[in-house]
Amino acid sequence: MSARPPASLEVSNLTFYYPGSEDPALRSVDFRVAPGERVGLLGPNGAGKSTLMRICCGYLPVPRARDTLVRVADLSLVSDSLAVRELVGYLPEQVPLYQELRVREHLEFRATVKRIRRRARAAEIERVIELSGLEGMAETPIAKLSRGYRQRVGIADALLGSPPLVVLDEPTVGLDPNQVQGIRSMLKNLGGNQTLIFSSHILAEVEALCDRVIILSRGQVVADETVAKALATDTLFVEWDGADGEAIRACVEAAWSALGREDPVKLEISLSRAGGARKTVDRSEDSVLRAAVTSGGVSMDDLAAAIGRASLDAGMPLIRLEPGRRRLEERFAVVTGFRDDSQPGGTA
Ligand SMILES: Nc1ncnc2c1ncn2[C@@H]1O[C@H](COP(=O)(O)OP(=O)(O)OP(=O)(O)O)[C@@H](O)[C@H]1O
């Protein structure tokens, strides 16, 4: 099959009500996914992830409203719906499978529906069977498959024909740990050649696989950022060899004023011991000292450069200088309103 380039996805001002519902499932959703990006769609139960995916894949209608737009590869889902459907591979939350068919027969049927050329079909079916780890199950009737294997058939279906946009609703749900690893490494390899959007409640999975995260809460986008940004904190961790607490304070204060800051620097100095034990010190200690410096709106790069220069000027050898990171769970809890983020955070 000739490879098609990865597709962009653009969603503007999307508000969606299920028939008879007073509350919208989606409220003014706006985002854009670039070709080849891997995007994790996160959100608490009922946030609207599945609804958004159903609309983007043409399984629910795009509401006719002013300024509302859903476009795949610059084609409108309203005016070019058939062309768009051919660009998208979709794993729905509930995979519709033909119980009476065998796995291979099901995929043959789906390949026909997807208008994959007859001559290319057999090879394409073998490819997705292998990608989804369905070897050995190809001749098994779907009615006899376990939940995890049904999920894999759904994934194989979504990948048939190498669609330029792959949208997967919780692809690893119901899989055993070995299967999860297999599907994750397969998804990792999709990036670049196909655009990938998937939802998951396993945040480590999104952290490992995605370039970007979009977090929904009560139908609204509450975060749309790179994974690197979602994991970044406003704390810089620094360690010096053989320095004392006073020298560190003087050095960090020199860096702070070199950045033009007149407000007091937020600095926590602690003794770093082997084994990770940590105690706060305010006097000289003959060991490795660590400082956590809150950036206070200064860019991390500028702060790190200023501390590097000040350490050099003071003759204090630096052994570590790196931004703190938080787990995606923490970011998720903050933007979905579950936890307050007013404290400086991050782990070294
Ligand atoms: N078929 C439907 N009819 C009416 N309301 C629906 C329907 N499907 C979903 N909803 C409602 O729309 C909102 C968003 O649901 P959706 O399934 O999109 O959330 P989700 O983020 O995928 O949740 P989960 O993580 O639990 O799968 C919820 O309030 C839900 O109750």
The ligand as an SDF file (V2000), in Angstrom:
LIG
                    3D

 31 33  0  0  0  0  0  0  0  0999 V2000
  -24.8020    8.0540   24.8760 N   0  0  0  0  0  0  0  0  0  0  0  0
  -24.8530    9.0160   25.7940 C   0  0  0  0  0  0  0  0  0  0  0  0
  -26.0070    9.6460   26.0720 N   0  0  0  0  0  0  0  0  0  0  0  0
  -26.0860   10.6300   26.9840 C   0  0  0  0  0  0  0  0  0  0  0  0
  -25.0230   11.0670   27.7030 N   0  0  0  0  0  0  0  0  0  0  0  0
  -23.8410   10.4730   27.4660 C   0  0  0  0  0  0  0  0  0  0  0  0
  -23.6890    9.4190   26.5190 C   0  0  0  0  0  0  0  0  0  0  0  0
  -22.3980    9.0330   26.5230 N   0  0  0  0  0  0  0  0  0  0  0  0
  -21.7600    9.8110   27.4280 C   0  0  0  0  0  0  0  0  0  0  0  0
  -22.6320   10.6660   28.0030 N   0  0  0  0  0  0  0  0  0  0  0  0
  -22.3100   11.7000   29.0000 C   0  0  0  0  0  0  0  0  0  0  0  0
  -21.3520   12.6060   28.4360 O   0  0  0  0  0  0  0  0  0  0  0  0
  -20.3760   12.9620   29.3870 C   0  0  0  0  0  0  0  0  0  0  0  0
  -18.9900   12.5900   28.8510 C   0  0  0  0  0  0  0  0  0  0  0  0
  -18.9060   11.1780   28.7680 O   0  0  0  0  0  0  0  0  0  0  0  0
  -17.6880   10.4440   28.0680 P   0  0  0  0  0  0  0  0  0  0  0  0
  -18.0240    8.9950   27.9670 O   0  0  0  0  0  0  0  0  0  0  0  0
  -17.3330   11.1670   26.8340 O   0  0  0  0  0  0  0  0  0  0  0  0
  -16.5360   10.6690   29.1660 O   0  0  0  0  0  0  0  0  0  0  0  0
  -15.1160    9.9800   29.2950 P   0  0  0  0  0  0  0  0  0  0  0  0
  -14.1620   11.0730   29.6230 O   0  0  0  0  0  0  0  0  0  0  0  0
  -14.8090    9.1590   28.1050 O   0  0  0  0  0  0  0  0  0  0  0  0
  -15.3120    9.0610   30.5860 O   0  0  0  0  0  0  0  0  0  0  0  0
  -14.6120    7.6700   31.0380 P   0  0  0  0  0  0  0  0  0  0  0  0
  -13.2080    8.0050   31.4530 O   0  0  0  0  0  0  0  0  0  0  0  0
  -15.4540    7.2500   32.1990 O   0  0  0  0  0  0  0  0  0  0  0  0
  -14.6790    6.7200   29.8770 O   0  0  0  0  0  0  0  0  0  0  0  0
  -20.7370   12.2380   30.6770 C   0  0  0  0  0  0  0  0  0  0  0  0
  -21.4640   13.1390   31.4820 O   0  0  0  0  0  0  0  0  0  0  0  0
  -21.6200   11.1050   30.2100 C   0  0  0  0  0  0  0  0  0  0  0  0
  -22.5540   10.7680   31.2040 O   0  0  0  0  0  0  0  0  0  0  0  0
  1  2  1  0
  2  3  1  0
  2  7  2  0
  3  4  2  0
  4  5  1  0
  5  6  2  0
  6  7  1  0
  6 10  1  0
  7  8  1  0
  8  9  2  0
  9 10  1  0
 10 11  1  0
 11 12  1  0
 11 30  1  0
 12 13  1  0
 13 14  1  0
 13 28  1  0
 14 15  1  0
 15 16  1  0
 16 17  2  0
 16 18  1  0
 16 19  1  0
 19 20  1  0
 20 21  2  0
 20 22  1  0
 20 23  1  0
 23 24  1  0
 24 25  2  0
 24 26  1  0
 24 27  1  0
 28 29  1  0
 28 30  1  0
 30 31  1  0
M  END
$$$$
